[in-house]
Amino acid sequence: MNKKAFTLAETLITLAIIGVVAALTIPGIVQKYEEKVTVVKVKKVYSLLSNALQLAEFEQGTFNNTGSGYSVMKNYYDYISPYLKIEKYCGTGEGC
């Protein structure tokens, strides 16, 4: 009886080749996935801020950009914050 089978050396060489190919391709796949996740998150934030701004403009009118520096940021925060779900507002406090 003449049975044909793979030798241990042939099997190990095949596994080594598969390992090398996987080591070369997996980092690229992971990087593309992480990039897509980041793009989706940015689009979601953009959409939330855009909707909040549209609601603020509809209910309060156009934002009045008077003042300078921090006062403009504070006024803008007061203008748009009622339309956002804010977990914590620190102002200029430490630890945020």
mmCIF file as gemmi writes it, N, C-alpha and C atoms, coordinates in Angstrom:
data_model
loop_
_atom_site.group_PDB
_atom_site.id
_atom_site.type_symbol
_atom_site.label_atom_id
_atom_site.label_alt_id
_atom_site.label_comp_id
_atom_site.label_asym_id
_atom_site.label_entity_id
_atom_site.label_seq_id
_atom_site.pdbx_PDB_ins_code
_atom_site.Cartn_x
_atom_site.Cartn_y
_atom_site.Cartn_z
_atom_site.occupancy
_atom_site.B_iso_or_equiv
_atom_site.pdbx_formal_charge
_atom_site.auth_seq_id
_atom_site.auth_asym_id
_atom_site.pdbx_PDB_model_num
ATOM 1 N N . MET Axp A 1 ? 0.825 -1.175 0 1 0 ? 1 A 1
ATOM 2 C CA . MET Axp A 1 ? 0 0 0 1 0 ? 1 A 1
ATOM 3 C C . MET Axp A 1 ? 0.877 1.249 0 1 0 ? 1 A 1
ATOM 4 N N . ASN Axp A 2 ? 0.619 2.123 -0.938 1 0 ? 2 A 1
ATOM 5 C CA . ASN Axp A 2 ? 1.421 3.334 -1.067 1 0 ? 2 A 1
ATOM 6 C C . ASN Axp A 2 ? 0.545 4.536 -0.727 1 0 ? 2 A 1
ATOM 7 N N . LYS Axp A 3 ? 0.67 5.058 0.504 1 0 ? 3 A 1
ATOM 8 C CA . LYS Axp A 3 ? -0.121 6.212 0.937 1 0 ? 3 A 1
ATOM 9 C C . LYS Axp A 3 ? 0.664 7.494 0.671 1 0 ? 3 A 1
ATOM 10 N N . LYS Axp A 4 ? -0.032 8.481 0.124 1 0 ? 4 A 1
ATOM 11 C CA . LYS Axp A 4 ? 0.619 9.766 -0.126 1 0 ? 4 A 1
ATOM 12 C C . LYS Axp A 4 ? 0.155 10.749 0.943 1 0 ? 4 A 1
ATOM 13 N N . ALA Axp A 5 ? 1.11 11.464 1.54 1 0 ? 5 A 1
ATOM 14 C CA . ALA Axp A 5 ? 0.786 12.44 2.583 1 0 ? 5 A 1
ATOM 15 C C . ALA Axp A 5 ? 1.874 13.502 2.596 1 0 ? 5 A 1
ATOM 16 N N . PHE Axp A 6 ? 1.569 14.597 3.278 1 0 ? 6 A 1
ATOM 17 C CA . PHE Axp A 6 ? 2.562 15.652 3.42 1 0 ? 6 A 1
ATOM 18 C C . PHE Axp A 6 ? 3.504 15.304 4.562 1 0 ? 6 A 1
ATOM 19 N N . THR Axp A 7 ? 4.753 15.663 4.388 1 0 ? 7 A 1
ATOM 20 C CA . THR Axp A 7 ? 5.706 15.431 5.479 1 0 ? 7 A 1
ATOM 21 C C . THR Axp A 7 ? 5.599 16.574 6.485 1 0 ? 7 A 1
ATOM 22 N N . LEU Axp A 8 ? 6.162 16.373 7.632 1 0 ? 8 A 1
ATOM 23 C CA . LEU Axp A 8 ? 6.153 17.399 8.669 1 0 ? 8 A 1
ATOM 24 C C . LEU Axp A 8 ? 6.871 18.657 8.182 1 0 ? 8 A 1
ATOM 25 N N . ALA Axp A 9 ? 7.943 18.513 7.475 1 0 ? 9 A 1
ATOM 26 C CA . ALA Axp A 9 ? 8.699 19.66 6.971 1 0 ? 9 A 1
ATOM 27 C C . ALA Axp A 9 ? 7.857 20.47 5.982 1 0 ? 9 A 1
ATOM 28 N N . GLU Axp A 10 ? 7.15 19.811 5.107 1 0 ? 10 A 1
ATOM 29 C CA . GLU Axp A 10 ? 6.307 20.515 4.145 1 0 ? 10 A 1
ATOM 30 C C . GLU Axp A 10 ? 5.187 21.286 4.854 1 0 ? 10 A 1
ATOM 31 N N . THR Axp A 11 ? 4.607 20.664 5.856 1 0 ? 11 A 1
ATOM 32 C CA . THR Axp A 11 ? 3.548 21.316 6.614 1 0 ? 11 A 1
ATOM 33 C C . THR Axp A 11 ? 4.078 22.537 7.347 1 0 ? 11 A 1
ATOM 34 N N . LEU Axp A 12 ? 5.237 22.438 7.984 1 0 ? 12 A 1
ATOM 35 C CA . LEU Axp A 12 ? 5.829 23.566 8.706 1 0 ? 12 A 1
ATOM 36 C C . LEU Axp A 12 ? 6.218 24.701 7.768 1 0 ? 12 A 1
ATOM 37 N N . ILE Axp A 13 ? 6.729 24.381 6.611 1 0 ? 13 A 1
ATOM 38 C CA . ILE Axp A 13 ? 7.082 25.423 5.641 1 0 ? 13 A 1
ATOM 39 C C . ILE Axp A 13 ? 5.825 26.151 5.175 1 0 ? 13 A 1
ATOM 40 N N . THR Axp A 14 ? 4.756 25.409 4.922 1 0 ? 14 A 1
ATOM 41 C CA . THR Axp A 14 ? 3.496 26.028 4.509 1 0 ? 14 A 1
ATOM 42 C C . THR Axp A 14 ? 2.963 26.95 5.6 1 0 ? 14 A 1
ATOM 43 N N . LEU Axp A 15 ? 2.991 26.496 6.837 1 0 ? 15 A 1
ATOM 44 C CA . LEU Axp A 15 ? 2.534 27.333 7.954 1 0 ? 15 A 1
ATOM 45 C C . LEU Axp A 15 ? 3.409 28.579 8.11 1 0 ? 15 A 1
ATOM 46 N N . ALA Axp A 16 ? 4.697 28.45 7.897 1 0 ? 16 A 1
ATOM 47 C CA . ALA Axp A 16 ? 5.592 29.605 7.993 1 0 ? 16 A 1
ATOM 48 C C . ALA Axp A 16 ? 5.272 30.627 6.907 1 0 ? 16 A 1
ATOM 49 N N . ILE Axp A 17 ? 5.001 30.176 5.711 1 0 ? 17 A 1
ATOM 50 C CA . ILE Axp A 17 ? 4.655 31.087 4.61 1 0 ? 17 A 1
ATOM 51 C C . ILE Axp A 17 ? 3.346 31.797 4.924 1 0 ? 17 A 1
ATOM 52 N N . ILE Axp A 18 ? 2.354 31.064 5.417 1 0 ? 18 A 1
ATOM 53 C CA . ILE Axp A 18 ? 1.075 31.683 5.786 1 0 ? 18 A 1
ATOM 54 C C . ILE Axp A 18 ? 1.291 32.712 6.895 1 0 ? 18 A 1
ATOM 55 N N . GLY Axp A 19 ? 2.14 32.409 7.858 1 0 ? 19 A 1
ATOM 56 C CA . GLY Axp A 19 ? 2.433 33.348 8.94 1 0 ? 19 A 1
ATOM 57 C C . GLY Axp A 19 ? 3.087 34.629 8.45 1 0 ? 19 A 1
ATOM 58 N N . VAL Axp A 20 ? 4.016 34.502 7.516 1 0 ? 20 A 1
ATOM 59 C CA . VAL Axp A 20 ? 4.694 35.681 6.967 1 0 ? 20 A 1
ATOM 60 C C . VAL Axp A 20 ? 3.706 36.545 6.184 1 0 ? 20 A 1
ATOM 61 N N . VAL Axp A 21 ? 2.873 35.93 5.376 1 0 ? 21 A 1
ATOM 62 C CA . VAL Axp A 21 ? 1.882 36.677 4.601 1 0 ? 21 A 1
ATOM 63 C C . VAL Axp A 21 ? 0.914 37.389 5.544 1 0 ? 21 A 1
ATOM 64 N N . ALA Axp A 22 ? 0.47 36.7 6.592 1 0 ? 22 A 1
ATOM 65 C CA . ALA Axp A 22 ? -0.441 37.314 7.564 1 0 ? 22 A 1
ATOM 66 C C . ALA Axp A 22 ? 0.233 38.481 8.284 1 0 ? 22 A 1
ATOM 67 N N . ALA Axp A 23 ? 1.486 38.317 8.665 1 0 ? 23 A 1
ATOM 68 C CA . ALA Axp A 23 ? 2.207 39.387 9.36 1 0 ? 23 A 1
ATOM 69 C C . ALA Axp A 23 ? 2.379 40.619 8.477 1 0 ? 23 A 1
ATOM 70 N N . LEU Axp A 24 ? 2.446 40.43 7.176 1 0 ? 24 A 1
ATOM 71 C CA . LEU Axp A 24 ? 2.603 41.557 6.268 1 0 ? 24 A 1
ATOM 72 C C . LEU Axp A 24 ? 1.28 42.252 5.953 1 0 ? 24 A 1
ATOM 73 N N . THR Axp A 25 ? 0.169 41.511 5.968 1 0 ? 25 A 1
ATOM 74 C CA . THR Axp A 25 ? -1.103 42.097 5.55 1 0 ? 25 A 1
ATOM 75 C C . THR Axp A 25 ? -1.969 42.602 6.695 1 0 ? 25 A 1
ATOM 76 N N . ILE Axp A 26 ? -1.915 41.989 7.849 1 0 ? 26 A 1
ATOM 77 C CA . ILE Axp A 26 ? -2.815 42.365 8.953 1 0 ? 26 A 1
ATOM 78 C C . ILE Axp A 26 ? -2.618 43.805 9.421 1 0 ? 26 A 1
ATOM 79 N N . PRO Axp A 27 ? -1.394 44.325 9.582 1 0 ? 27 A 1
ATOM 80 C CA . PRO Axp A 27 ? -1.268 45.728 10.021 1 0 ? 27 A 1
ATOM 81 C C . PRO Axp A 27 ? -1.933 46.723 9.071 1 0 ? 27 A 1
ATOM 82 N N . GLY Axp A 28 ? -1.841 46.487 7.777 1 0 ? 28 A 1
ATOM 83 C CA . GLY Axp A 28 ? -2.495 47.371 6.811 1 0 ? 28 A 1
ATOM 84 C C . GLY Axp A 28 ? -4.007 47.325 6.931 1 0 ? 28 A 1
ATOM 85 N N . ILE Axp A 29 ? -4.544 46.14 7.16 1 0 ? 29 A 1
ATOM 86 C CA . ILE Axp A 29 ? -5.991 45.986 7.317 1 0 ? 29 A 1
ATOM 87 C C . ILE Axp A 29 ? -6.46 46.696 8.586 1 0 ? 29 A 1
ATOM 88 N N . VAL Axp A 30 ? -5.71 46.529 9.667 1 0 ? 30 A 1
ATOM 89 C CA . VAL Axp A 30 ? -6.073 47.174 10.935 1 0 ? 30 A 1
ATOM 90 C C . VAL Axp A 30 ? -6.002 48.688 10.795 1 0 ? 30 A 1
ATOM 91 N N . GLN Axp A 31 ? -4.996 49.2 10.118 1 0 ? 31 A 1
ATOM 92 C CA . GLN Axp A 31 ? -4.851 50.648 9.939 1 0 ? 31 A 1
ATOM 93 C C . GLN Axp A 31 ? -6.022 51.213 9.13 1 0 ? 31 A 1
ATOM 94 N N . LYS Axp A 32 ? -6.418 50.53 8.076 1 0 ? 32 A 1
ATOM 95 C CA . LYS Axp A 32 ? -7.557 50.994 7.274 1 0 ? 32 A 1
ATOM 96 C C . LYS Axp A 32 ? -8.835 50.971 8.092 1 0 ? 32 A 1
ATOM 97 N N . TYR Axp A 33 ? -9.01 49.954 8.934 1 0 ? 33 A 1
ATOM 98 C CA . TYR Axp A 33 ? -10.194 49.87 9.779 1 0 ? 33 A 1
ATOM 99 C C . TYR Axp A 33 ? -10.23 51.019 10.779 1 0 ? 33 A 1
ATOM 100 N N . GLU Axp A 34 ? -9.096 51.281 11.432 1 0 ? 34 A 1
ATOM 101 C CA . GLU Axp A 34 ? -9.037 52.378 12.404 1 0 ? 34 A 1
ATOM 102 C C . GLU Axp A 34 ? -9.302 53.726 11.734 1 0 ? 34 A 1
ATOM 103 N N . GLU Axp A 35 ? -8.812 53.896 10.514 1 0 ? 35 A 1
ATOM 104 C CA . GLU Axp A 35 ? -9.05 55.134 9.768 1 0 ? 35 A 1
ATOM 105 C C . GLU Axp A 35 ? -10.536 55.311 9.47 1 0 ? 35 A 1
ATOM 106 N N . LYS Axp A 36 ? -11.189 54.228 9.078 1 0 ? 36 A 1
ATOM 107 C CA . LYS Axp A 36 ? -12.627 54.301 8.793 1 0 ? 36 A 1
ATOM 108 C C . LYS Axp A 36 ? -13.417 54.614 10.06 1 0 ? 36 A 1
ATOM 109 N N . VAL Axp A 37 ? -13.017 54.028 11.188 1 0 ? 37 A 1
ATOM 110 C CA . VAL Axp A 37 ? -13.688 54.304 12.46 1 0 ? 37 A 1
ATOM 111 C C . VAL Axp A 37 ? -13.546 55.782 12.814 1 0 ? 37 A 1
ATOM 112 N N . THR Axp A 38 ? -12.363 56.336 12.633 1 0 ? 38 A 1
ATOM 113 C CA . THR Axp A 38 ? -12.13 57.751 12.926 1 0 ? 38 A 1
ATOM 114 C C . THR Axp A 38 ? -12.978 58.642 12.023 1 0 ? 38 A 1
ATOM 115 N N . VAL Axp A 39 ? -13.055 58.309 10.751 1 0 ? 39 A 1
ATOM 116 C CA . VAL Axp A 39 ? -13.861 59.1 9.812 1 0 ? 39 A 1
ATOM 117 C C . VAL Axp A 39 ? -15.326 59.08 10.223 1 0 ? 39 A 1
ATOM 118 N N . VAL Axp A 40 ? -15.828 57.918 10.63 1 0 ? 40 A 1
ATOM 119 C CA . VAL Axp A 40 ? -17.226 57.813 11.053 1 0 ? 40 A 1
ATOM 120 C C . VAL Axp A 40 ? -17.47 58.662 12.296 1 0 ? 40 A 1
ATOM 121 N N . LYS Axp A 41 ? -16.537 58.631 13.249 1 0 ? 41 A 1
ATOM 122 C CA . LYS Axp A 41 ? -16.684 59.437 14.47 1 0 ? 41 A 1
ATOM 123 C C . LYS Axp A 41 ? -16.676 60.93 14.16 1 0 ? 41 A 1
ATOM 124 N N . VAL Axp A 42 ? -15.79 61.354 13.284 1 0 ? 42 A 1
ATOM 125 C CA . VAL Axp A 42 ? -15.72 62.774 12.922 1 0 ? 42 A 1
ATOM 126 C C . VAL Axp A 42 ? -17.007 63.21 12.226 1 0 ? 42 A 1
ATOM 127 N N . LYS Axp A 43 ? -17.526 62.363 11.34 1 0 ? 43 A 1
ATOM 128 C CA . LYS Axp A 43 ? -18.779 62.694 10.652 1 0 ? 43 A 1
ATOM 129 C C . LYS Axp A 43 ? -19.935 62.795 11.644 1 0 ? 43 A 1
ATOM 130 N N . LYS Axp A 44 ? -19.949 61.945 12.654 1 0 ? 44 A 1
ATOM 131 C CA . LYS Axp A 44 ? -21.01 61.981 13.662 1 0 ? 44 A 1
ATOM 132 C C . LYS Axp A 44 ? -20.94 63.273 14.464 1 0 ? 44 A 1
ATOM 133 N N . VAL Axp A 45 ? -19.733 63.657 14.895 1 0 ? 45 A 1
ATOM 134 C CA . VAL Axp A 45 ? -19.57 64.901 15.648 1 0 ? 45 A 1
ATOM 135 C C . VAL Axp A 45 ? -19.958 66.093 14.793 1 0 ? 45 A 1
ATOM 136 N N . TYR Axp A 46 ? -19.536 66.094 13.542 1 0 ? 46 A 1
ATOM 137 C CA . TYR Axp A 46 ? -19.895 67.185 12.631 1 0 ? 46 A 1
ATOM 138 C C . TYR Axp A 46 ? -21.412 67.299 12.496 1 0 ? 46 A 1
ATOM 139 N N . SER Axp A 47 ? -22.072 66.156 12.354 1 0 ? 47 A 1
ATOM 140 C CA . SER Axp A 47 ? -23.52 66.153 12.211 1 0 ? 47 A 1
ATOM 141 C C . SER Axp A 47 ? -24.201 66.69 13.466 1 0 ? 47 A 1
ATOM 142 N N . LEU Axp A 48 ? -23.738 66.258 14.64 1 0 ? 48 A 1
ATOM 143 C CA . LEU Axp A 48 ? -24.32 66.737 15.898 1 0 ? 48 A 1
ATOM 144 C C . LEU Axp A 48 ? -24.148 68.245 16.058 1 0 ? 48 A 1
ATOM 145 N N . LEU Axp A 49 ? -22.943 68.737 15.771 1 0 ? 49 A 1
ATOM 146 C CA . LEU Axp A 49 ? -22.696 70.172 15.909 1 0 ? 49 A 1
ATOM 147 C C . LEU Axp A 49 ? -23.475 70.976 14.869 1 0 ? 49 A 1
ATOM 148 N N . SER Axp A 50 ? -23.571 70.442 13.668 1 0 ? 50 A 1
ATOM 149 C CA . SER Axp A 50 ? -24.317 71.13 12.619 1 0 ? 50 A 1
ATOM 150 C C . SER Axp A 50 ? -25.801 71.229 12.985 1 0 ? 50 A 1
ATOM 151 N N . ASN Axp A 51 ? -26.357 70.135 13.488 1 0 ? 51 A 1
ATOM 152 C CA . ASN Axp A 51 ? -27.762 70.151 13.893 1 0 ? 51 A 1
ATOM 153 C C . ASN Axp A 51 ? -27.996 71.11 15.057 1 0 ? 51 A 1
ATOM 154 N N . ALA Axp A 52 ? -27.087 71.106 16.029 1 0 ? 52 A 1
ATOM 155 C CA . ALA Axp A 52 ? -27.228 72.009 17.17 1 0 ? 52 A 1
ATOM 156 C C . ALA Axp A 52 ? -27.157 73.462 16.716 1 0 ? 52 A 1
ATOM 157 N N . LEU Axp A 53 ? -26.247 73.755 15.803 1 0 ? 53 A 1
ATOM 158 C CA . LEU Axp A 53 ? -26.118 75.121 15.301 1 0 ? 53 A 1
ATOM 159 C C . LEU Axp A 53 ? -27.372 75.54 14.53 1 0 ? 53 A 1
ATOM 160 N N . GLN Axp A 54 ? -27.912 74.651 13.723 1 0 ? 54 A 1
ATOM 161 C CA . GLN Axp A 54 ? -29.131 74.966 12.974 1 0 ? 54 A 1
ATOM 162 C C . GLN Axp A 54 ? -30.304 75.231 13.914 1 0 ? 54 A 1
ATOM 163 N N . LEU Axp A 55 ? -30.429 74.419 14.973 1 0 ? 55 A 1
ATOM 164 C CA . LEU Axp A 55 ? -31.496 74.646 15.949 1 0 ? 55 A 1
ATOM 165 C C . LEU Axp A 55 ? -31.314 75.978 16.668 1 0 ? 55 A 1
ATOM 166 N N . ALA Axp A 56 ? -30.067 76.274 17.049 1 0 ? 56 A 1
ATOM 167 C CA . ALA Axp A 56 ? -29.791 77.536 17.732 1 0 ? 56 A 1
ATOM 168 C C . ALA Axp A 56 ? -30.118 78.72 16.838 1 0 ? 56 A 1
ATOM 169 N N . GLU Axp A 57 ? -29.724 78.642 15.575 1 0 ? 57 A 1
ATOM 170 C CA . GLU Axp A 57 ? -30.014 79.732 14.645 1 0 ? 57 A 1
ATOM 171 C C . GLU Axp A 57 ? -31.519 79.871 14.408 1 0 ? 57 A 1
ATOM 172 N N . PHE Axp A 58 ? -32.228 78.755 14.369 1 0 ? 58 A 1
ATOM 173 C CA . PHE Axp A 58 ? -33.674 78.797 14.148 1 0 ? 58 A 1
ATOM 174 C C . PHE Axp A 58 ? -34.397 79.44 15.332 1 0 ? 58 A 1
ATOM 175 N N . GLU Axp A 59 ? -33.978 79.078 16.546 1 0 ? 59 A 1
ATOM 176 C CA . GLU Axp A 59 ? -34.678 79.565 17.732 1 0 ? 59 A 1
ATOM 177 C C . GLU Axp A 59 ? -34.163 80.91 18.243 1 0 ? 59 A 1
ATOM 178 N N . GLN Axp A 60 ? -32.851 81.178 18.073 1 0 ? 60 A 1
ATOM 179 C CA . GLN Axp A 60 ? -32.267 82.38 18.651 1 0 ? 60 A 1
ATOM 180 C C . GLN Axp A 60 ? -31.802 83.399 17.624 1 0 ? 60 A 1
ATOM 181 N N . GLY Axp A 61 ? -31.77 83.028 16.377 1 0 ? 61 A 1
ATOM 182 C CA . GLY Axp A 61 ? -31.228 83.911 15.352 1 0 ? 61 A 1
ATOM 183 C C . GLY Axp A 61 ? -29.737 83.679 15.187 1 0 ? 61 A 1
ATOM 184 N N . THR Axp A 62 ? -29.141 84.452 14.316 1 0 ? 62 A 1
ATOM 185 C CA . THR Axp A 62 ? -27.722 84.308 14.027 1 0 ? 62 A 1
ATOM 186 C C . THR Axp A 62 ? -26.885 84.698 15.238 1 0 ? 62 A 1
ATOM 187 N N . PHE Axp A 63 ? -25.778 83.966 15.434 1 0 ? 63 A 1
ATOM 188 C CA . PHE Axp A 63 ? -24.878 84.232 16.563 1 0 ? 63 A 1
ATOM 189 C C . PHE Axp A 63 ? -24.241 85.607 16.423 1 0 ? 63 A 1
ATOM 190 N N . ASN Axp A 64 ? -24.289 86.397 17.5 1 0 ? 64 A 1
ATOM 191 C CA . ASN Axp A 64 ? -23.691 87.723 17.525 1 0 ? 64 A 1
ATOM 192 C C . ASN Axp A 64 ? -22.245 87.597 17.988 1 0 ? 64 A 1
ATOM 193 N N . ASN Axp A 65 ? -21.32 87.802 17.084 1 0 ? 65 A 1
ATOM 194 C CA . ASN Axp A 65 ? -19.901 87.583 17.352 1 0 ? 65 A 1
ATOM 195 C C . ASN Axp A 65 ? -19.236 88.866 17.854 1 0 ? 65 A 1
ATOM 196 N N . THR Axp A 66 ? -19.673 89.351 18.998 1 0 ? 66 A 1
ATOM 197 C CA . THR Axp A 66 ? -19.051 90.545 19.567 1 0 ? 66 A 1
ATOM 198 C C . THR Axp A 66 ? -18.109 90.135 20.689 1 0 ? 66 A 1
ATOM 199 N N . GLY Axp A 67 ? -17.106 90.917 20.91 1 0 ? 67 A 1
ATOM 200 C CA . GLY Axp A 67 ? -16.124 90.61 21.944 1 0 ? 67 A 1
ATOM 201 C C . GLY Axp A 67 ? -14.892 90.005 21.32 1 0 ? 67 A 1
ATOM 202 N N . SER Axp A 68 ? -14.026 89.458 22.18 1 0 ? 68 A 1
ATOM 203 C CA . SER Axp A 68 ? -12.802 88.847 21.675 1 0 ? 68 A 1
ATOM 204 C C . SER Axp A 68 ? -12.352 87.761 22.633 1 0 ? 68 A 1
ATOM 205 N N . GLY Axp A 69 ? -11.558 86.856 22.115 1 0 ? 69 A 1
ATOM 206 C CA . GLY Axp A 69 ? -10.944 85.817 22.921 1 0 ? 69 A 1
ATOM 207 C C . GLY Axp A 69 ? -11.936 84.924 23.634 1 0 ? 69 A 1
ATOM 208 N N . TYR Axp A 70 ? -11.716 84.79 24.937 1 0 ? 70 A 1
ATOM 209 C CA . TYR Axp A 70 ? -12.513 83.872 25.741 1 0 ? 70 A 1
ATOM 210 C C . TYR Axp A 70 ? -13.98 84.271 25.788 1 0 ? 70 A 1
ATOM 211 N N . SER Axp A 71 ? -14.269 85.557 25.772 1 0 ? 71 A 1
ATOM 212 C CA . SER Axp A 71 ? -15.667 85.983 25.865 1 0 ? 71 A 1
ATOM 213 C C . SER Axp A 71 ? -16.475 85.501 24.662 1 0 ? 71 A 1
ATOM 214 N N . VAL Axp A 72 ? -15.87 85.458 23.48 1 0 ? 72 A 1
ATOM 215 C CA . VAL Axp A 72 ? -16.565 84.945 22.3 1 0 ? 72 A 1
ATOM 216 C C . VAL Axp A 72 ? -16.837 83.455 22.467 1 0 ? 72 A 1
ATOM 217 N N . MET Axp A 73 ? -15.843 82.721 22.977 1 0 ? 73 A 1
ATOM 218 C CA . MET Axp A 73 ? -16.031 81.292 23.193 1 0 ? 73 A 1
ATOM 219 C C . MET Axp A 73 ? -17.134 81.041 24.212 1 0 ? 73 A 1
ATOM 220 N N . LYS Axp A 74 ? -17.152 81.808 25.283 1 0 ? 74 A 1
ATOM 221 C CA . LYS Axp A 74 ? -18.18 81.641 26.317 1 0 ? 74 A 1
ATOM 222 C C . LYS Axp A 74 ? -19.552 81.977 25.754 1 0 ? 74 A 1
ATOM 223 N N . ASN Axp A 75 ? -19.653 83.059 24.991 1 0 ? 75 A 1
ATOM 224 C CA . ASN Axp A 75 ? -20.931 83.427 24.382 1 0 ? 75 A 1
ATOM 225 C C . ASN Axp A 75 ? -21.403 82.348 23.41 1 0 ? 75 A 1
ATOM 226 N N . TYR Axp A 76 ? -20.469 81.797 22.638 1 0 ? 76 A 1
ATOM 227 C CA . TYR Axp A 76 ? -20.833 80.753 21.689 1 0 ? 76 A 1
ATOM 228 C C . TYR Axp A 76 ? -21.273 79.501 22.429 1 0 ? 76 A 1
ATOM 229 N N . TYR Axp A 77 ? -20.591 79.186 23.539 1 0 ? 77 A 1
ATOM 230 C CA . TYR Axp A 77 ? -20.995 78.036 24.361 1 0 ? 77 A 1
ATOM 231 C C . TYR Axp A 77 ? -22.417 78.237 24.881 1 0 ? 77 A 1
ATOM 232 N N . ASP Axp A 78 ? -22.698 79.417 25.392 1 0 ? 78 A 1
ATOM 233 C CA . ASP Axp A 78 ? -24.04 79.706 25.9 1 0 ? 78 A 1
ATOM 234 C C . ASP Axp A 78 ? -25.082 79.642 24.778 1 0 ? 78 A 1
ATOM 235 N N . TYR Axp A 79 ? -24.672 79.988 23.571 1 0 ? 79 A 1
ATOM 236 C CA . TYR Axp A 79 ? -25.564 80.011 22.415 1 0 ? 79 A 1
ATOM 237 C C . TYR Axp A 79 ? -25.94 78.593 21.965 1 0 ? 79 A 1
ATOM 238 N N . ILE Axp A 80 ? -24.964 77.698 21.932 1 0 ? 80 A 1
ATOM 239 C CA . ILE Axp A 80 ? -25.189 76.379 21.336 1 0 ? 80 A 1
ATOM 240 C C . ILE Axp A 80 ? -25.413 75.273 22.373 1 0 ? 80 A 1
ATOM 241 N N . SER Axp A 81 ? -24.993 75.451 23.616 1 0 ? 81 A 1
ATOM 242 C CA . SER Axp A 81 ? -25.049 74.372 24.607 1 0 ? 81 A 1
ATOM 243 C C . SER Axp A 81 ? -26.451 73.841 24.916 1 0 ? 81 A 1
ATOM 244 N N . PRO Axp A 82 ? -27.511 74.643 24.843 1 0 ? 82 A 1
ATOM 245 C CA . PRO Axp A 82 ? -28.824 74.054 25.128 1 0 ? 82 A 1
ATOM 246 C C . PRO Axp A 82 ? -29.239 72.972 24.131 1 0 ? 82 A 1
ATOM 247 N N . TYR Axp A 83 ? -28.573 72.885 23.009 1 0 ? 83 A 1
ATOM 248 C CA . TYR Axp A 83 ? -28.944 71.946 21.962 1 0 ? 83 A 1
ATOM 249 C C . TYR Axp A 83 ? -27.999 70.744 21.905 1 0 ? 83 A 1
ATOM 250 N N . LEU Axp A 84 ? -27.111 70.64 22.876 1 0 ? 84 A 1
ATOM 251 C CA . LEU Axp A 84 ? -26.159 69.537 22.956 1 0 ? 84 A 1
ATOM 252 C C . LEU Axp A 84 ? -26.338 68.808 24.285 1 0 ? 84 A 1
ATOM 253 N N . LYS Axp A 85 ? -25.993 67.539 24.308 1 0 ? 85 A 1
ATOM 254 C CA . LYS Axp A 85 ? -25.98 66.779 25.558 1 0 ? 85 A 1
ATOM 255 C C . LYS Axp A 85 ? -24.56 66.861 26.114 1 0 ? 85 A 1
ATOM 256 N N . ILE Axp A 86 ? -24.355 67.728 27.081 1 0 ? 86 A 1
ATOM 257 C CA . ILE Axp A 86 ? -23.021 67.954 27.63 1 0 ? 86 A 1
ATOM 258 C C . ILE Axp A 86 ? -22.918 67.235 28.966 1 0 ? 86 A 1
ATOM 259 N N . GLU Axp A 87 ? -21.909 66.369 29.096 1 0 ? 87 A 1
ATOM 260 C CA . GLU Axp A 87 ? -21.736 65.625 30.331 1 0 ? 87 A 1
ATOM 261 C C . GLU Axp A 87 ? -21.156 66.477 31.436 1 0 ? 87 A 1
ATOM 262 N N . LYS Axp A 88 ? -20.164 67.306 31.08 1 0 ? 88 A 1
ATOM 263 C CA . LYS Axp A 88 ? -19.482 68.095 32.105 1 0 ? 88 A 1
ATOM 264 C C . LYS Axp A 88 ? -18.924 69.349 31.463 1 0 ? 88 A 1
ATOM 265 N N . TYR Axp A 89 ? -19.164 70.477 32.107 1 0 ? 89 A 1
ATOM 266 C CA . TYR Axp A 89 ? -18.583 71.733 31.614 1 0 ? 89 A 1
ATOM 267 C C . TYR Axp A 89 ? -17.62 72.23 32.676 1 0 ? 89 A 1
ATOM 268 N N . CYS Axp A 90 ? -16.384 72.433 32.284 1 0 ? 90 A 1
ATOM 269 C CA . CYS Axp A 90 ? -15.355 72.828 33.236 1 0 ? 90 A 1
ATOM 270 C C . CYS Axp A 90 ? -15.029 74.309 33.161 1 0 ? 90 A 1
ATOM 271 N N . GLY Axp A 91 ? -15.44 74.973 32.1 1 0 ? 91 A 1
ATOM 272 C CA . GLY Axp A 91 ? -15.039 76.367 31.941 1 0 ? 91 A 1
ATOM 273 C C . GLY Axp A 91 ? -13.541 76.442 31.777 1 0 ? 91 A 1
ATOM 274 N N . THR Axp A 92 ? -12.918 77.213 32.627 1 0 ? 92 A 1
ATOM 275 C CA . THR Axp A 92 ? -11.456 77.289 32.587 1 0 ? 92 A 1
ATOM 276 C C . THR Axp A 92 ? -10.843 76.479 33.714 1 0 ? 92 A 1
ATOM 277 N N . GLY Axp A 93 ? -11.647 75.624 34.356 1 0 ? 93 A 1
ATOM 278 C CA . GLY Axp A 93 ? -11.177 74.838 35.495 1 0 ? 93 A 1
ATOM 279 C C . GLY Axp A 93 ? -10.143 73.805 35.108 1 0 ? 93 A 1
ATOM 280 N N . GLU Axp A 94 ? -9.452 73.321 36.098 1 0 ? 94 A 1
ATOM 281 C CA . GLU Axp A 94 ? -8.421 72.3 35.883 1 0 ? 94 A 1
ATOM 282 C C . GLU Axp A 94 ? -9.057 70.907 35.875 1 0 ? 94 A 1
ATOM 283 N N . GLY Axp A 95 ? -8.357 69.963 35.279 1 0 ? 95 A 1
ATOM 284 C CA . GLY Axp A 95 ? -8.781 68.575 35.33 1 0 ? 95 A 1
ATOM 285 C C . GLY Axp A 95 ? -9.703 68.124 34.215 1 0 ? 95 A 1
ATOM 286 N N . CYS Axp A 96 ? -9.896 68.939 33.225 1 0 ? 96 A 1
ATOM 287 C CA . CYS Axp A 96 ? -10.758 68.529 32.11 1 0 ? 96 A 1
ATOM 288 C C . CYS Axp A 96 ? -9.915 68.216 30.889 1 0 ? 96 A 1
